[in-house]
Amino acid sequence: MSLEVKEKVEEKEVTFKEDPFDPRLKTHKLNGDLSGLWAFSVDYSIRIIFEFENQETVKFHAIGGHDIY
């Protein structure tokens, strides 16, 4: 992962911590084999797949392009 992508991920993580449903993140539920998981956008091509473990804890599963789905 390039330094530029890492910086974008870190910026979006800050936004996510403030509000996981901030419209800039485009947070959405996943379906099919990934049902129960969520994703948000870092940029046009990079996504983060995650799950809410409880009201205070989130677990990130994958960071990458659309192929992570």
PyMOL Python script that loads the backbone (N, CA, C, O; Angstrom):
from pymol import cmd

cmd.read_pdbstr("""\
ATOM      1  N   MET A   1       0.856  -1.167   0.000  1.00  0.00           N
ATOM      2  CA  MET A   1       0.000   0.000   0.000  1.00  0.00           C
ATOM      3  C   MET A   1       0.904   1.232   0.000  1.00  0.00           C
ATOM      4  O   MET A   1       1.843   1.330   0.790  1.00  0.00           O
ATOM      5  N   SER A   2       0.609   2.147  -0.881  1.00  0.00           N
ATOM      6  CA  SER A   2       1.442   3.344  -1.008  1.00  0.00           C
ATOM      7  C   SER A   2       1.243   4.290   0.177  1.00  0.00           C
ATOM      8  O   SER A   2       0.248   4.210   0.896  1.00  0.00           O
ATOM      9  N   LEU A   3       2.194   5.168   0.357  1.00  0.00           N
ATOM     10  CA  LEU A   3       2.112   6.161   1.430  1.00  0.00           C
ATOM     11  C   LEU A   3       0.879   7.043   1.246  1.00  0.00           C
ATOM     12  O   LEU A   3       0.210   7.393   2.218  1.00  0.00           O
ATOM     13  N   GLU A   4       0.583   7.398   0.008  1.00  0.00           N
ATOM     14  CA  GLU A   4      -0.595   8.232  -0.277  1.00  0.00           C
ATOM     15  C   GLU A   4      -1.880   7.533   0.175  1.00  0.00           C
ATOM     16  O   GLU A   4      -2.745   8.164   0.782  1.00  0.00           O
ATOM     17  N   VAL A   5      -2.007   6.249  -0.115  1.00  0.00           N
ATOM     18  CA  VAL A   5      -3.196   5.487   0.288  1.00  0.00           C
ATOM     19  C   VAL A   5      -3.249   5.374   1.808  1.00  0.00           C
ATOM     20  O   VAL A   5      -4.316   5.528   2.402  1.00  0.00           O
ATOM     21  N   LYS A   6      -2.116   5.109   2.438  1.00  0.00           N
ATOM     22  CA  LYS A   6      -2.079   5.011   3.904  1.00  0.00           C
ATOM     23  C   LYS A   6      -2.543   6.309   4.547  1.00  0.00           C
ATOM     24  O   LYS A   6      -3.275   6.283   5.536  1.00  0.00           O
ATOM     25  N   GLU A   7      -2.124   7.443   3.996  1.00  0.00           N
ATOM     26  CA  GLU A   7      -2.547   8.737   4.533  1.00  0.00           C
ATOM     27  C   GLU A   7      -4.051   8.931   4.374  1.00  0.00           C
ATOM     28  O   GLU A   7      -4.709   9.436   5.284  1.00  0.00           O
ATOM     29  N   LYS A   8      -4.598   8.535   3.229  1.00  0.00           N
ATOM     30  CA  LYS A   8      -6.047   8.634   3.009  1.00  0.00           C
ATOM     31  C   LYS A   8      -6.800   7.758   4.000  1.00  0.00           C
ATOM     32  O   LYS A   8      -7.812   8.174   4.565  1.00  0.00           O
ATOM     33  N   VAL A   9      -6.297   6.536   4.209  1.00  0.00           N
ATOM     34  CA  VAL A   9      -6.937   5.615   5.155  1.00  0.00           C
ATOM     35  C   VAL A   9      -6.938   6.220   6.552  1.00  0.00           C
ATOM     36  O   VAL A   9      -7.953   6.179   7.246  1.00  0.00           O
ATOM     37  N   GLU A  10      -5.823   6.773   6.962  1.00  0.00           N
ATOM     38  CA  GLU A  10      -5.742   7.383   8.293  1.00  0.00           C
ATOM     39  C   GLU A  10      -6.707   8.549   8.434  1.00  0.00           C
ATOM     40  O   GLU A  10      -7.327   8.705   9.486  1.00  0.00           O
ATOM     41  N   GLU A  11      -6.849   9.371   7.400  1.00  0.00           N
ATOM     42  CA  GLU A  11      -7.791  10.496   7.432  1.00  0.00           C
ATOM     43  C   GLU A  11      -9.227   9.994   7.570  1.00  0.00           C
ATOM     44  O   GLU A  11     -10.000  10.520   8.370  1.00  0.00           O
ATOM     45  N   LYS A  12      -9.577   8.979   6.790  1.00  0.00           N
ATOM     46  CA  LYS A  12     -10.940   8.439   6.841  1.00  0.00           C
ATOM     47  C   LYS A  12     -11.209   7.742   8.171  1.00  0.00           C
ATOM     48  O   LYS A  12     -12.339   7.743   8.658  1.00  0.00           O
ATOM     49  N   GLU A  13     -10.170   7.149   8.757  1.00  0.00           N
ATOM     50  CA  GLU A  13     -10.341   6.499  10.058  1.00  0.00           C
ATOM     51  C   GLU A  13     -10.713   7.525  11.124  1.00  0.00           C
ATOM     52  O   GLU A  13     -11.534   7.243  11.997  1.00  0.00           O
ATOM     53  N   VAL A  14     -10.119   8.700  11.060  1.00  0.00           N
ATOM     54  CA  VAL A  14     -10.464   9.773  11.994  1.00  0.00           C
ATOM     55  C   VAL A  14     -11.935  10.149  11.828  1.00  0.00           C
ATOM     56  O   VAL A  14     -12.665  10.275  12.810  1.00  0.00           O
ATOM     57  N   THR A  15     -12.359  10.327  10.586  1.00  0.00           N
ATOM     58  CA  THR A  15     -13.764  10.644  10.309  1.00  0.00           C
ATOM     59  C   THR A  15     -14.663   9.525  10.822  1.00  0.00           C
ATOM     60  O   THR A  15     -15.694   9.787  11.442  1.00  0.00           O
ATOM     61  N   PHE A  16     -14.272   8.275  10.563  1.00  0.00           N
ATOM     62  CA  PHE A  16     -15.046   7.112  10.992  1.00  0.00           C
ATOM     63  C   PHE A  16     -15.206   7.081  12.508  1.00  0.00           C
ATOM     64  O   PHE A  16     -16.291   6.789  13.011  1.00  0.00           O
ATOM     65  N   LYS A  17     -14.141   7.379  13.234  1.00  0.00           N
ATOM     66  CA  LYS A  17     -14.209   7.372  14.701  1.00  0.00           C
ATOM     67  C   LYS A  17     -15.171   8.433  15.221  1.00  0.00           C
ATOM     68  O   LYS A  17     -15.834   8.232  16.238  1.00  0.00           O
ATOM     69  N   GLU A  18     -15.245   9.564  14.518  1.00  0.00           N
ATOM     70  CA  GLU A  18     -16.156  10.636  14.909  1.00  0.00           C
ATOM     71  C   GLU A  18     -17.604  10.267  14.603  1.00  0.00           C
ATOM     72  O   GLU A  18     -18.500  10.538  15.402  1.00  0.00           O
ATOM     73  N   ASP A  19     -17.833   9.645  13.435  1.00  0.00           N
ATOM     74  CA  ASP A  19     -19.175   9.260  13.014  1.00  0.00           C
ATOM     75  C   ASP A  19     -19.078   8.214  11.912  1.00  0.00           C
ATOM     76  O   ASP A  19     -18.790   8.558  10.766  1.00  0.00           O
ATOM     77  N   PRO A  20     -19.316   6.927  12.240  1.00  0.00           N
ATOM     78  CA  PRO A  20     -19.201   5.869  11.231  1.00  0.00           C
ATOM     79  C   PRO A  20     -20.161   6.037  10.053  1.00  0.00           C
ATOM     80  O   PRO A  20     -19.974   5.423   9.002  1.00  0.00           O
ATOM     81  N   PHE A  21     -21.187   6.869  10.231  1.00  0.00           N
ATOM     82  CA  PHE A  21     -22.157   7.059   9.165  1.00  0.00           C
ATOM     83  C   PHE A  21     -22.074   8.446   8.539  1.00  0.00           C
ATOM     84  O   PHE A  21     -23.037   8.919   7.936  1.00  0.00           O
ATOM     85  N   ASP A  22     -20.923   9.094   8.683  1.00  0.00           N
ATOM     86  CA  ASP A  22     -20.690  10.377   8.022  1.00  0.00           C
ATOM     87  C   ASP A  22     -20.909  10.162   6.520  1.00  0.00           C
ATOM     88  O   ASP A  22     -20.335   9.236   5.946  1.00  0.00           O
ATOM     89  N   PRO A  23     -21.722  10.995   5.878  1.00  0.00           N
ATOM     90  CA  PRO A  23     -22.027  10.794   4.454  1.00  0.00           C
ATOM     91  C   PRO A  23     -20.794  10.725   3.546  1.00  0.00           C
ATOM     92  O   PRO A  23     -20.842  10.094   2.490  1.00  0.00           O
ATOM     93  N   ARG A  24     -19.708  11.359   3.942  1.00  0.00           N
ATOM     94  CA  ARG A  24     -18.488  11.318   3.119  1.00  0.00           C
ATOM     95  C   ARG A  24     -17.898   9.920   3.036  1.00  0.00           C
ATOM     96  O   ARG A  24     -17.135   9.627   2.115  1.00  0.00           O
ATOM     97  N   LEU A  25     -18.243   9.044   3.993  1.00  0.00           N
ATOM     98  CA  LEU A  25     -17.702   7.681   4.008  1.00  0.00           C
ATOM     99  C   LEU A  25     -18.505   6.707   3.144  1.00  0.00           C
ATOM    100  O   LEU A  25     -17.999   5.655   2.752  1.00  0.00           O
ATOM    101  N   LYS A  26     -19.741   7.057   2.856  1.00  0.00           N
ATOM    102  CA  LYS A  26     -20.624   6.174   2.075  1.00  0.00           C
ATOM    103  C   LYS A  26     -20.726   4.790   2.719  1.00  0.00           C
ATOM    104  O   LYS A  26     -20.653   3.773   2.029  1.00  0.00           O
ATOM    105  N   THR A  27     -20.892   4.756   4.030  1.00  0.00           N
ATOM    106  CA  THR A  27     -20.997   3.508   4.781  1.00  0.00           C
ATOM    107  C   THR A  27     -22.240   2.741   4.330  1.00  0.00           C
ATOM    108  O   THR A  27     -23.321   3.311   4.182  1.00  0.00           O
ATOM    109  N   HIS A  28     -22.058   1.426   4.113  1.00  0.00           N
ATOM    110  CA  HIS A  28     -23.180   0.605   3.668  1.00  0.00           C
ATOM    111  C   HIS A  28     -23.029  -0.837   4.141  1.00  0.00           C
ATOM    112  O   HIS A  28     -21.924  -1.338   4.345  1.00  0.00           O
ATOM    113  N   LYS A  29     -24.199  -1.495   4.309  1.00  0.00           N
ATOM    114  CA  LYS A  29     -24.228  -2.909   4.664  1.00  0.00           C
ATOM    115  C   LYS A  29     -23.841  -3.734   3.453  1.00  0.00           C
ATOM    116  O   LYS A  29     -24.094  -3.354   2.309  1.00  0.00           O
ATOM    117  N   LEU A  30     -23.221  -4.873   3.729  1.00  0.00           N
ATOM    118  CA  LEU A  30     -22.876  -5.793   2.657  1.00  0.00           C
ATOM    119  C   LEU A  30     -23.862  -6.958   2.648  1.00  0.00           C
ATOM    120  O   LEU A  30     -24.508  -7.240   3.657  1.00  0.00           O
ATOM    121  N   ASN A  31     -23.973  -7.619   1.528  1.00  0.00           N
ATOM    122  CA  ASN A  31     -24.919  -8.721   1.355  1.00  0.00           C
ATOM    123  C   ASN A  31     -24.199  -9.994   0.947  1.00  0.00           C
ATOM    124  O   ASN A  31     -22.977 -10.022   0.800  1.00  0.00           O
ATOM    125  N   GLY A  32     -24.967 -11.022   0.773  1.00  0.00           N
ATOM    126  CA  GLY A  32     -24.424 -12.293   0.295  1.00  0.00           C
ATOM    127  C   GLY A  32     -23.462 -12.916   1.286  1.00  0.00           C
ATOM    128  O   GLY A  32     -23.753 -12.986   2.481  1.00  0.00           O
ATOM    129  N   ASP A  33     -22.319 -13.369   0.799  1.00  0.00           N
ATOM    130  CA  ASP A  33     -21.327 -14.027   1.656  1.00  0.00           C
ATOM    131  C   ASP A  33     -20.801 -13.088   2.735  1.00  0.00           C
ATOM    132  O   ASP A  33     -20.292 -13.550   3.756  1.00  0.00           O
ATOM    133  N   LEU A  34     -20.915 -11.788   2.527  1.00  0.00           N
ATOM    134  CA  LEU A  34     -20.402 -10.804   3.489  1.00  0.00           C
ATOM    135  C   LEU A  34     -21.521 -10.201   4.342  1.00  0.00           C
ATOM    136  O   LEU A  34     -21.324  -9.183   5.005  1.00  0.00           O
ATOM    137  N   SER A  35     -22.680 -10.830   4.319  1.00  0.00           N
ATOM    138  CA  SER A  35     -23.810 -10.357   5.118  1.00  0.00           C
ATOM    139  C   SER A  35     -23.400 -10.249   6.581  1.00  0.00           C
ATOM    140  O   SER A  35     -22.729 -11.135   7.110  1.00  0.00           O
ATOM    141  N   GLY A  36     -23.799  -9.176   7.225  1.00  0.00           N
ATOM    142  CA  GLY A  36     -23.414  -8.928   8.611  1.00  0.00           C
ATOM    143  C   GLY A  36     -22.225  -7.992   8.721  1.00  0.00           C
ATOM    144  O   GLY A  36     -21.920  -7.478   9.797  1.00  0.00           O
ATOM    145  N   LEU A  37     -21.552  -7.776   7.588  1.00  0.00           N
ATOM    146  CA  LEU A  37     -20.418  -6.858   7.563  1.00  0.00           C
ATOM    147  C   LEU A  37     -20.838  -5.555   6.901  1.00  0.00           C
ATOM    148  O   LEU A  37     -21.879  -5.471   6.250  1.00  0.00           O
ATOM    149  N   TRP A  38     -20.003  -4.549   7.085  1.00  0.00           N
ATOM    150  CA  TRP A  38     -20.229  -3.221   6.522  1.00  0.00           C
ATOM    151  C   TRP A  38     -18.986  -2.808   5.755  1.00  0.00           C
ATOM    152  O   TRP A  38     -17.934  -3.434   5.882  1.00  0.00           O
ATOM    153  N   ALA A  39     -19.108  -1.748   4.955  1.00  0.00           N
ATOM    154  CA  ALA A  39     -17.954  -1.182   4.253  1.00  0.00           C
ATOM    155  C   ALA A  39     -18.114   0.331   4.183  1.00  0.00           C
ATOM    156  O   ALA A  39     -19.224   0.862   4.194  1.00  0.00           O
ATOM    157  N   PHE A  40     -16.970   1.009   4.109  1.00  0.00           N
ATOM    158  CA  PHE A  40     -16.983   2.439   3.819  1.00  0.00           C
ATOM    159  C   PHE A  40     -15.869   2.755   2.835  1.00  0.00           C
ATOM    160  O   PHE A  40     -14.900   2.009   2.692  1.00  0.00           O
ATOM    161  N   SER A  41     -16.039   3.891   2.158  1.00  0.00           N
ATOM    162  CA  SER A  41     -15.111   4.281   1.107  1.00  0.00           C
ATOM    163  C   SER A  41     -13.982   5.144   1.644  1.00  0.00           C
ATOM    164  O   SER A  41     -14.203   6.071   2.423  1.00  0.00           O
ATOM    165  N   VAL A  42     -12.768   4.822   1.215  1.00  0.00           N
ATOM    166  CA  VAL A  42     -11.607   5.674   1.475  1.00  0.00           C
ATOM    167  C   VAL A  42     -11.502   6.674   0.329  1.00  0.00           C
ATOM    168  O   VAL A  42     -11.316   7.871   0.548  1.00  0.00           O
ATOM    169  N   ASP A  43     -11.622   6.167  -0.891  1.00  0.00           N
ATOM    170  CA  ASP A  43     -11.698   6.991  -2.091  1.00  0.00           C
ATOM    171  C   ASP A  43     -12.486   6.200  -3.126  1.00  0.00           C
ATOM    172  O   ASP A  43     -13.153   5.224  -2.783  1.00  0.00           O
ATOM    173  N   TYR A  44     -12.416   6.609  -4.381  1.00  0.00           N
ATOM    174  CA  TYR A  44     -13.222   5.956  -5.414  1.00  0.00           C
ATOM    175  C   TYR A  44     -12.951   4.457  -5.527  1.00  0.00           C
ATOM    176  O   TYR A  44     -13.863   3.689  -5.832  1.00  0.00           O
ATOM    177  N   SER A  45     -11.725   4.036  -5.289  1.00  0.00           N
ATOM    178  CA  SER A  45     -11.381   2.627  -5.515  1.00  0.00           C
ATOM    179  C   SER A  45     -11.024   1.843  -4.255  1.00  0.00           C
ATOM    180  O   SER A  45     -10.927   0.617  -4.320  1.00  0.00           O
ATOM    181  N   ILE A  46     -10.827   2.491  -3.127  1.00  0.00           N
ATOM    182  CA  ILE A  46     -10.405   1.801  -1.904  1.00  0.00           C
ATOM    183  C   ILE A  46     -11.566   1.738  -0.910  1.00  0.00           C
ATOM    184  O   ILE A  46     -12.238   2.738  -0.657  1.00  0.00           O
ATOM    185  N   ARG A  47     -11.790   0.537  -0.348  1.00  0.00           N
ATOM    186  CA  ARG A  47     -12.840   0.305   0.631  1.00  0.00           C
ATOM    187  C   ARG A  47     -12.254  -0.332   1.883  1.00  0.00           C
ATOM    188  O   ARG A  47     -11.182  -0.936   1.848  1.00  0.00           O
ATOM    189  N   ILE A  48     -12.973  -0.186   2.981  1.00  0.00           N
ATOM    190  CA  ILE A  48     -12.637  -0.881   4.214  1.00  0.00           C
ATOM    191  C   ILE A  48     -13.858  -1.688   4.624  1.00  0.00           C
ATOM    192  O   ILE A  48     -14.950  -1.140   4.772  1.00  0.00           O
ATOM    193  N   ILE A  49     -13.675  -2.984   4.808  1.00  0.00           N
ATOM    194  CA  ILE A  49     -14.741  -3.858   5.292  1.00  0.00           C
ATOM    195  C   ILE A  49     -14.573  -3.983   6.801  1.00  0.00           C
ATOM    196  O   ILE A  49     -13.467  -4.185   7.303  1.00  0.00           O
ATOM    197  N   PHE A  50     -15.690  -3.859   7.515  1.00  0.00           N
ATOM    198  CA  PHE A  50     -15.638  -3.905   8.976  1.00  0.00           C
ATOM    199  C   PHE A  50     -16.912  -4.480   9.548  1.00  0.00           C
ATOM    200  O   PHE A  50     -17.891  -4.689   8.832  1.00  0.00           O
ATOM    201  N   GLU A  51     -16.892  -4.735  10.848  1.00  0.00           N
ATOM    202  CA  GLU A  51     -18.101  -5.145  11.559  1.00  0.00           C
ATOM    203  C   GLU A  51     -18.160  -4.441  12.902  1.00  0.00           C
ATOM    204  O   GLU A  51     -17.137  -4.119  13.506  1.00  0.00           O
ATOM    205  N   PHE A  52     -19.378  -4.212  13.351  1.00  0.00           N
ATOM    206  CA  PHE A  52     -19.595  -3.679  14.685  1.00  0.00           C
ATOM    207  C   PHE A  52     -19.624  -4.866  15.636  1.00  0.00           C
ATOM    208  O   PHE A  52     -20.539  -5.686  15.565  1.00  0.00           O
ATOM    209  N   GLU A  53     -18.630  -4.975  16.533  1.00  0.00           N
ATOM    210  CA  GLU A  53     -18.623  -6.066  17.506  1.00  0.00           C
ATOM    211  C   GLU A  53     -19.580  -5.756  18.655  1.00  0.00           C
ATOM    212  O   GLU A  53     -20.231  -6.655  19.188  1.00  0.00           O
ATOM    213  N   ASN A  54     -19.663  -4.492  19.029  1.00  0.00           N
ATOM    214  CA  ASN A  54     -20.625  -3.999  20.004  1.00  0.00           C
ATOM    215  C   ASN A  54     -20.730  -2.491  19.794  1.00  0.00           C
ATOM    216  O   ASN A  54     -20.214  -1.973  18.803  1.00  0.00           O
ATOM    217  N   GLN A  55     -21.383  -1.782  20.701  1.00  0.00           N
ATOM    218  CA  GLN A  55     -21.580  -0.346  20.485  1.00  0.00           C
ATOM    219  C   GLN A  55     -20.293   0.464  20.590  1.00  0.00           C
ATOM    220  O   GLN A  55     -20.255   1.617  20.161  1.00  0.00           O
ATOM    221  N   GLU A  56     -19.247  -0.119  21.151  1.00  0.00           N
ATOM    222  CA  GLU A  56     -18.004   0.617  21.341  1.00  0.00           C
ATOM    223  C   GLU A  56     -16.824   0.058  20.555  1.00  0.00           C
ATOM    224  O   GLU A  56     -15.753   0.664  20.529  1.00  0.00           O
ATOM    225  N   THR A  57     -17.013  -1.094  19.913  1.00  0.00           N
ATOM    226  CA  THR A  57     -15.888  -1.764  19.259  1.00  0.00           C
ATOM    227  C   THR A  57     -16.214  -2.110  17.814  1.00  0.00           C
ATOM    228  O   THR A  57     -17.278  -2.650  17.511  1.00  0.00           O
ATOM    229  N   VAL A  58     -15.278  -1.789  16.932  1.00  0.00           N
ATOM    230  CA  VAL A  58     -15.388  -2.105  15.511  1.00  0.00           C
ATOM    231  C   VAL A  58     -14.154  -2.906  15.128  1.00  0.00           C
ATOM    232  O   VAL A  58     -13.049  -2.611  15.583  1.00  0.00           O
ATOM    233  N   LYS A  59     -14.343  -3.914  14.293  1.00  0.00           N
ATOM    234  CA  LYS A  59     -13.228  -4.733  13.815  1.00  0.00           C
ATOM    235  C   LYS A  59     -13.088  -4.542  12.310  1.00  0.00           C
ATOM    236  O   LYS A  59     -14.017  -4.841  11.559  1.00  0.00           O
ATOM    237  N   PHE A  60     -11.935  -4.048  11.861  1.00  0.00           N
ATOM    238  CA  PHE A  60     -11.655  -3.909  10.437  1.00  0.00           C
ATOM    239  C   PHE A  60     -11.183  -5.258   9.910  1.00  0.00           C
ATOM    240  O   PHE A  60     -10.322  -5.900  10.512  1.00  0.00           O
ATOM    241  N   HIS A  61     -11.751  -5.686   8.780  1.00  0.00           N
ATOM    242  CA  HIS A  61     -11.411  -6.989   8.189  1.00  0.00           C
ATOM    243  C   HIS A  61     -10.482  -6.874   6.993  1.00  0.00           C
ATOM    244  O   HIS A  61      -9.555  -7.670   6.848  1.00  0.00           O
ATOM    245  N   ALA A  62     -10.723  -5.885   6.133  1.00  0.00           N
ATOM    246  CA  ALA A  62      -9.930  -5.800   4.902  1.00  0.00           C
ATOM    247  C   ALA A  62      -9.917  -4.361   4.398  1.00  0.00           C
ATOM    248  O   ALA A  62     -10.879  -3.613   4.572  1.00  0.00           O
ATOM    249  N   ILE A  63      -8.810  -3.997   3.775  1.00  0.00           N
ATOM    250  CA  ILE A  63      -8.672  -2.702   3.119  1.00  0.00           C
ATOM    251  C   ILE A  63      -8.166  -2.980   1.714  1.00  0.00           C
ATOM    252  O   ILE A  63      -7.166  -3.675   1.535  1.00  0.00           O
ATOM    253  N   GLY A  64      -8.852  -2.439   0.720  1.00  0.00           N
ATOM    254  CA  GLY A  64      -8.394  -2.639  -0.640  1.00  0.00           C
ATOM    255  C   GLY A  64      -9.420  -2.214  -1.659  1.00  0.00           C
ATOM    256  O   GLY A  64     -10.388  -1.526  -1.334  1.00  0.00           O
ATOM    257  N   GLY A  65      -9.205  -2.628  -2.900  1.00  0.00           N
ATOM    258  CA  GLY A  65     -10.100  -2.309  -3.989  1.00  0.00           C
ATOM    259  C   GLY A  65     -11.354  -3.154  -3.942  1.00  0.00           C
ATOM    260  O   GLY A  65     -11.581  -3.889  -2.982  1.00  0.00           O
ATOM    261  N   HIS A  66     -12.160  -3.050  -4.971  1.00  0.00           N
ATOM    262  CA  HIS A  66     -13.421  -3.782  -5.002  1.00  0.00           C
ATOM    263  C   HIS A  66     -13.238  -5.296  -4.970  1.00  0.00           C
ATOM    264  O   HIS A  66     -14.187  -6.025  -4.680  1.00  0.00           O
ATOM    265  N   ASP A  67     -12.053  -5.768  -5.258  1.00  0.00           N
ATOM    266  CA  ASP A  67     -11.802  -7.216  -5.233  1.00  0.00           C
ATOM    267  C   ASP A  67     -11.858  -7.789  -3.821  1.00  0.00           C
ATOM    268  O   ASP A  67     -11.881  -9.010  -3.669  1.00  0.00           O
ATOM    269  N   ILE A  68     -11.881  -6.951  -2.781  1.00  0.00           N
ATOM    270  CA  ILE A  68     -11.974  -7.474  -1.410  1.00  0.00           C
ATOM    271  C   ILE A  68     -13.381  -7.963  -1.113  1.00  0.00           C
ATOM    272  O   ILE A  68     -13.598  -8.667  -0.127  1.00  0.00           O
ATOM    273  N   TYR A  69     -14.345  -7.596  -1.960  1.00  0.00           N
ATOM    274  CA  TYR A  69     -15.715  -8.083  -1.775  1.00  0.00           C
ATOM    275  C   TYR A  69     -15.808  -9.502  -2.231  1.00  0.00           C
ATOM    276  O   TYR A  69     -16.880 -10.104  -2.160  1.00  0.00           O
TER     277      TYR A  69
END
""", "prot")
cmd.dss("prot")
cmd.show_as("cartoon", "prot")
cmd.util.cbc("prot")
cmd.orient("prot")
